Amino acid sequence: MSKRTNAVRVSAPSVKRGELVQLVRWRPAADGWAYDVVDGLYERRDRGSITLQVEGEPTVFNRDEWEWCAA
């Protein structure tokens, strides 16, 4: 039997290099939860990271912390 969790995983969308995407990260805050959203141009992903061009610089985001923003 699988272990229950409150984590919701959003599957990776089918995106092409150069497309605009958003990533979101939730974090605990003093009054509940807060979130960070990053916009960037998609470059690549692997099992552990997602790389976006943010303000002209390649930026690597850890997939354990950041998810695709499904808005």
N, C-alpha and C positions, 0 to 999 in steps of 0.2 A: 504494500500500500504506500502511495506517495505521501510525503510530508506536506501538510497544509501551510500556506504562507499568505500574507497579505500583499505580497509584491505582485504588481501587474506588469507584465512584459508586453511591449508593443513590438510587433514584428517589424523588421527593417523594411521600409518601402522600397519599391523598385525605382531607384534614382540613377541618373546619369551624371558623370563628371561635369562640373560646371553649373549644375542646377542649384538654385537657392533652397536651403533647408533650414529648419530650426531644431535645436536640441534643447531639452529641458532637464533641470536637476532640482529635486526636492530636498530640502534640508530643514532640520528642526530649528525653531525659533522660540524666543521667550514666550510668545503668545500663541503658539501652535506650530504651523508650518509656513515656510517661505519657499520661493522658487527663483531660479535663475533661468533666463532664456538667452540663447545665443543664436544669432543669424549668421549664416556663412554659405559659401559656395562649396558644394560637396566635392571632395577629391577621391577618397577611398575609405574602406573599412576592412577590418579583419576581426578575428575572434575577440580581441581585447581592446580595440580602439576604433574611433571614427576620426578621420582627418578632414577638417574644413579649412578653406581660405577665409580668415577673419581679418578684415582691414588690410588685405594684401599679404598677410603672413600665414603660412601653413600652421595650423594649431591642432594638436592632438587631444582628443577627449576620451577619457577612460569609460568604457562601456558599462562598468560596474556602477558608475555615478551618473552618467548622462544617458538619456533616452531620446528617441525621435519624438518630436512634438507632433501629435496627431490631432491638429486642430482643423 
